[in-house]
Amino acid sequence: MKAGKIDEHSFIQKLGPDTRIVVLTGAGISAESGIPTFRDAQDGLWSQFRPEELASPEGFRANPKLVFDWYAWRRKKVLESKPNKGHEILALWGQQFPHMTLITQNVDGLHQAAGSQDLIEMHGSIHRLICFKERHPSPWVAAKDGVPLCMRCQSPLRPDVVWFGEMLDRRILEHIGKALANCEVFLAIGTSGLVYPAAGFLDEARASGALTVVINRERVGEDRCDLLLQGSASDILQRLQDSIQARHVFKVSSRAR
Ligand code: OAD
C-alpha cells in the first residue's frame, strides 16, 4: 500500500479483513474514561513535580514514598473508571481485523477491561508491583508509613512500569519491530509522540510503506502522517466504525452495536 496524503473515505476503502494494521495508543484514549493524561496530570495535585521525579529510578531512590503515592493515586483513578467507546471499538477491531497488532503505552489495563486480547503493554502495568532490586513480582499492597517491602528480599516495591531512563523489554521491541515492518496501516491514537521509542513507530511504519493515520485532539504529527483526524478519540473511532460497518464486508459481533 503506497503512502501519500489521503482523505478519510479513501482510508476506509483500503481496510479489509486481511489488512495488516498496527494501532498504537497513548493516554488520550483513556482521557475520556476520566484518567488524566500524563501531561494533564502535571497541572493538578502533582504539578510541582517533574515527570522524571515521579517516573524514574532516580526519583524513586530519592523519594520512594512520593513515587509510590503518585502511582497509588493514579491506580485508584483507574479502578474508579471504565473503558470508553474508543477502547470498546479497538477490542472489536481485534476480532474484525485478525492481523491487527494493538500496542499501548498506557499502564491502566483499560484495553483488557474492554476485551482486547493479545495486547502489547509496552510500558508495563500499574496493577502489578515488582521489587526495586530484583524485580520479584508482588501483589498490590497499600503503602502505610513507608513503601511496602518485597516478601522475598525486603527491597522496596515499585509499580511494574517502564520508567524514564529504563530499557524496554527486548523481546517486546523485536515483536513490535516485526509488526511495523509488515504493516499496511499504522494508526497512532491519543499520543503526544514525545516519548521514544514509541514516538518513532510512525516513521518506522511509514518507511515500510504503510499508510499512517493519527487520531488526536490536537494537530499532532500532521506533517508526518498521511491522514490526521483531529478530535475526540472515541468519537472518531465510532465514526470510522460506522463507515466500516456500512461497507458490510466484516463479520460484526453483537457486542459492537
Ligand atoms: P501524553 O499525555 O504525552 O499525550 C496525550 C495525547 O493525547 C496528547 O497528544 C493529547 O492531545 C491527546 N489527547 C488527549 N485527550 C484526547 C482525546 N479525548 N482524544 C484524542 N486525543 C486526546 O501521553 P502519551 O503520549 O501516552 O511514559 O505519553 C507517552 C508516555 O509518556 C507515557 O506512556 C508515559 C509518559 O511519560 C512512561 O511513563 C514511560
Residues whose N, C-alpha, C, O or C-beta is under 5 A from the ligand:
A	BS01	OAD	G26 A27 G28 A31 E32 T37 F38 R39 A55 Q105 N106 H123 V162 W163 F164 G190 T191 S192 G193 V195 I215 N216 R217 E218 V220 G231 S232 A233
